[in-house]
């Protein structure tokens, strides 16, 4: 099976190290892919969590380009920013046989959340969607931290696929 090809990354050195210009370019890609148009996940157009705005930018942009466990203390993540052009095509093409797609449930502060995960194994890149039943929100996207995280996600995917197959029988 052919690997799913992703768009080129956006690199800070293209902007001669000017972080503000880089951030603006990254944000323009996000706006193109999630504000001006909407990705479609298996026939369902995605919404967007806009608020609270952070530095005048949509909350989802902040989640896709920053990292950290404490919401108001998240810091820019260059690897996430470089790959901002990847989530939308992965969502739109989620039925491509190379991409691994599954659902999981996470317990958190607001109760349980059903998430949809889309994994590009070769790039170790994960897109997370929040399934709100009536609509779907792009939630975050990030590089997995090495082989251990990748193996953990692949195991979760295999368990999901086995359960899905068992439920069909």
Residue pairs with C-beta under 8 A, 6 or more apart in sequence:
1 97
1 98
2 98
3 98
3 122
4 90
4 93
4 96
4 98
4 99
4 120
6 83
6 85
6 86
6 89
6 90
6 120
6 123
6 125
7 85
7 86
7 89
8 85
9 82
9 83
9 85
10 22
10 25
10 26
10 29
10 81
10 82
10 84
10 85
11 82
12 19
12 22
12 78
12 81
12 82
14 22
14 25
15 21
15 22
15 25
19 76
22 81
23 76
23 81
26 65
26 81
26 82
26 84
27 57
27 61
29 84
29 85
30 57
30 58
30 61
30 64
30 65
30 84
33 39
33 84
33 85
33 87
33 88
34 46
34 48
34 58
34 60
34 61
34 88
34 138
35 48
35 58
38 45
38 46
38 47
38 48
39 45
39 46
39 87
39 88
39 91
39 92
39 138
40 46
40 91
40 92
41 91
41 92
41 94
41 116
41 129
41 136
42 94
42 95
44 135
44 136
46 91
46 129
46 135
46 136
46 137
46 138
47 132
47 135
47 136
47 137
48 58
48 60
48 137
48 138
49 58
49 59
49 60
49 63
49 130
49 137
49 139
50 58
50 59
50 60
51 58
51 59
52 59
53 59
54 61
54 62
55 62
60 137
60 138
60 139
62 74
63 74
63 139
63 140
64 80
64 84
64 87
64 138
64 140
64 141
65 76
65 77
65 80
65 81
65 84
66 74
66 75
66 76
66 77
66 80
67 74
67 75
67 77
67 80
67 142
68 74
68 75
77 142
79 142
79 143
80 141
80 142
80 143
83 125
83 141
83 143
86 120
86 123
86 125
86 127
86 141
87 127
87 138
87 141
90 99
90 118
90 120
90 125
90 127
91 118
91 127
91 129
91 138
93 99
94 101
94 118
95 101
98 120
98 121
99 118
99 119
99 120
100 117
100 118
100 119
100 121
100 154
100 157
101 116
101 117
101 118
101 119
102 116
102 117
102 156
102 157
102 160
102 161
103 114
103 115
103 116
103 117
103 131
103 160
104 114
104 115
104 117
104 156
104 160
105 112
105 113
105 114
105 115
106 112
106 113
106 115
107 113
113 130
114 130
114 131
114 133
115 128
115 129
115 130
115 131
115 139
116 128
116 129
116 130
116 131
116 136
117 126
117 127
117 128
117 129
117 153
117 156
117 157
118 126
118 127
118 128
118 129
119 125
119 126
119 127
119 153
119 154
119 157
120 126
121 150
121 154
123 143
124 143
124 144
124 146
124 149
124 150
125 141
125 142
125 143
125 144
126 141
126 142
126 143
126 144
126 153
127 138
127 140
127 141
128 139
128 140
128 141
129 136
129 137
129 138
129 139
130 136
130 137
130 138
130 139
144 150
144 153
